[in-house]
Amino acid sequence: MAQVLTKTITTRVDIQRALCKKCGICLAFCPAGVFARNERGEVIVAHAESCKHCGLCQSLCPDYAVTAQEAIA
């Protein structure tokens, strides 16, 4: 009998506060709605579990403040 193996891909999304200028590009372009703004207007990672692993946030950030790292569980 064949065995079916499944892998779960998760992504850790981080915003480096020292680099982030609050432009909101990551918020505007994320297709999964991972980002939001807090009460101070800062962009935060609100729904990391929704990440689709597309990498747009990391590649579009003009300040290199966003990192998205995949992990296979």
C-alpha positions in Angstrom: 0.0 0.0 0.0 1.3 3.4 -0.9 1.9 5.9 1.8 0.8 9.5 1.3 3.2 12.1 2.7 1.9 15.6 3.4 4.0 18.7 4.1 2.7 21.9 5.6 4.4 25.1 4.5 4.3 27.9 6.9 5.7 31.4 6.5 7.2 33.6 9.2 6.5 37.2 8.3 8.4 40.0 10.1 8.6 43.7 9.8 11.8 45.4 11.0 10.6 48.6 12.8 13.9 50.4 12.4 13.6 50.1 8.6 9.8 50.5 8.1 8.6 53.9 7.0 4.9 53.0 7.2 4.3 53.4 3.5 1.8 50.5 3.4 2.9 49.0 0.1 2.9 45.5 1.8 -0.6 46.2 3.1 -1.9 47.3 -0.3 -0.4 44.5 -2.3 -0.7 41.4 0.0 -3.3 39.2 -1.7 -4.0 37.3 1.6 -4.6 40.3 3.9 -1.7 39.4 6.2 -1.0 43.1 7.2 -3.0 45.7 9.0 -2.4 49.1 10.7 -2.4 49.5 14.5 -3.7 52.5 16.4 -0.4 54.3 15.8 -0.6 53.9 12.0 2.2 51.3 12.0 1.9 48.3 9.6 1.7 45.1 11.6 1.6 41.4 10.8 -2.1 40.7 11.8 -2.8 37.4 10.0 0.4 35.5 9.4 -1.5 32.2 9.1 -3.2 33.5 6.0 0.1 34.0 4.1 0.1 32.4 0.6 3.9 32.4 0.3 3.9 34.7 -2.8 6.8 36.9 -1.5 5.2 40.2 -2.8 5.6 41.9 0.6 9.3 41.2 0.7 10.0 42.0 -2.9 7.9 45.2 -3.1 9.1 46.8 0.2 11.3 49.7 -0.8 13.0 49.8 2.6 13.7 46.0 2.8 11.8 46.0 6.1 9.7 43.0 5.4 11.1 39.4 5.5 9.1 36.3 4.8 10.7 33.0 5.4 9.2 29.6 4.5 9.4 26.6 6.8 8.2 23.1 5.9 6.7 21.2 8.8 
